[in-house]
Amino acid sequence: MRTLFLLLLCSVHVFAVFEFSKLAHYLRKNRKDDSYERNVAFSGRMFVTMLGYPPKCERKGILHSCTLSFACWLVGGSSQPGCGAHPWIVACCVTAKKTLNQLKELEQPVIREDNSLLPILQKRIDDFGDECGLSSDRILMKRIIGGDEAKFAQFPWQAFIKIASYQCGGVLVSRKFVATAAHCIITARLKDTLVYLGELDTQDTGKVKELEPAELHRVRRRIIHPNFQFRTTQPDRYDLALLELITEAGYSYHIYPICLPSSDMILTGRNAVVAGWGKVQPSNELLGTNVLRSATVPILDIRECMAWHEIKQISVELHEEMLCAGHEFGKHDACLGDSGGPLIVLENGRWTLVGITSAGFGCGEPHQPGIYHKIPVTADWIRSVIGLL
């Protein structure tokens, strides 16, 4: 009986390799650009998922794809064990990461008053230096209303923080530091805190294309802002912390830091983008979505924010290190599970961190905007910790 089962299993694998080879030949014959390798890698992952193998594997702290060894060979990867099968059949495919130097030139747009885009001289990133805030998606978002699913590498600074049985968001600010909300990690044990960079689909369902592996990082230490105050019925004061990673992040086109703002940046009235893996519907019992989502929210004057809460008969204390962002009639907002994630604005063609998701008295409810820690107030503290001052 066991022999029959093994023969059947081998037959399934041989059939999968045969069908995949036909697909790979078709993709090569009809290739139009450098997307051939990407399509082959994605198709190989889909085949192994259908066969019941895990979609990802870990090698030296980096997440790689489980794929057919033939597919790994086609894309120039090294077949390693780690996917529950012999690496000659299903392999943990270790490929060299693409750096920004290997990309085509990134277009840097200039924003006019009417939010239209003007192309300017293209620039190639030859070293990382002080570069930050560039999205490799290359399609600049004029407005993202409605909680759309993000594209791969659209938010390369976004971090997914897994802490035991719950999750938070974060944002990469340098090779070794991720910013998040202090209330997320104040009681967490370092050994239970995992930081994923370059992640898009946290459950690896195969419904979205992840063209490069995410990085998995462990945390050396956490640095809580010295003025942080936990408050039970009001937004926390100075809700900001930094996580120092044990190993440096490997910058690439899907893992890249956000820019930090100046302390005098004017934010009121500007549209900002919030992204995270939190709940999609306020009434949904589930914790969050597995695919990164984003939405645009206007930044409010602090007096308007207070007035909105008064309409809902909510007594809220807001301080200089806080800001509010949201729509008058709700629907688009940060929600549970998004705590610690970034609120960003486009400043001189680069995405800049202006807020850390902190609190809110409702999710997407009318006159109940999200409350964020205001990064311009503490940007110099961040710079001093990460060594930029």
Phi, psi and omega in degrees: 000317180296319179299318179297319179296317180295320177297319178295318180296317178297321179298319179297317180294317178298318178298318180297316179296318179298312180295321180293321179298323176295318179296317180298320178298319179296316181296320179294318182295326184254017181293142179241341182204202182278015180280355181303309182299322181295316181293321178297314181298316181295317181295321178297320178296321179296320180297314183290329176295319178296331180277357175095010179271157179294150182283337184223161178218161182245131175225115178055042175082000180246135179275127178241169182270140167275125183210172175295138182301327178297319178293322179297318179296320182297328182263010176080022181268172177252123182280118182237156175288164176136005182244010176087012178213169177297133183298346174287343181252296176241121189242151165278106191272107181265115181241154176290133180287141175282133177260173179296334179293338181269357180274161169288165185301137179274132176279130178250113186275159171246133184263127175270178178301326184269013177069011177283167184248137175243125175288140174234188182304133180284153184228137175259135179274105181267340172209166187275323175036236180262016182293145180193164169069018178259128179264126181285356177297331178066359176250100185289135183274116174284325180196127180238088181257131173117009175067053182283152172292140181282159174265161178299132178069011179288326178234073187292349178268352185290135178241140174253118184252117179257121183235099182053248186260006179228175186225157173215169175261171177198177182214132181284123181247346174197181182299332186241001185229138175238131177268144178205184178277136181298323183294341179288323192238006185299325181252001184284143173279139183301323182291342179265000186257116179242137181244123178255127177246144180075019182272147175233304178252108186289342181252001176051053182284343183085002181282340177234151181277120172250105193278343178223154181287151173282164174253138176252124183237143170259162191253130177280315181200162175241143179238109180273138177303135185299339180262009181298134175227121175280131181228135187285315187250001180227161178302140179296145176277138177047056184281074186214138176212158176240138175253123176269124182279147179293318178244150181292147174289140176271102182299135175204187186288351175244003174225109192202142186280157175274157174277150175262147185275168169281159183288342182254017181297131178270126187245332186304130178091351181274152173273133179237161179247130175245139182223151179176181180250027183282189183296140179274322178241132182304326184273356183290133180287336184289154184293313184192186178266154179273343181253132180305134180233159180217158177207156177262134179226137177283142177275129188263153166294141186299328179290323177295321178298317178298317182296321178299317179294325178296324177302324180270008181058043178248125177270114184233140176257120179243139184236175187298335182268015179240154171218159180243145176211135180165173181261147183303321183256019172072213178079320184240115189194166167281151184218184183308132182098345178268355181308136179091347181284165186273147166249123189231153174230159177270120183231112180054042176082005180230145178282131187234136181282123178239345181207155172241125182302124188239305188205177177174148182268004178188166180247109178068023180269150177302139176058027176227075183290164174286149179248129186236151168287135185271106187294324178306333180289328186242012183299321180293327175296317177300314181300320181294323181289318185272000173090025178260002176243000000 
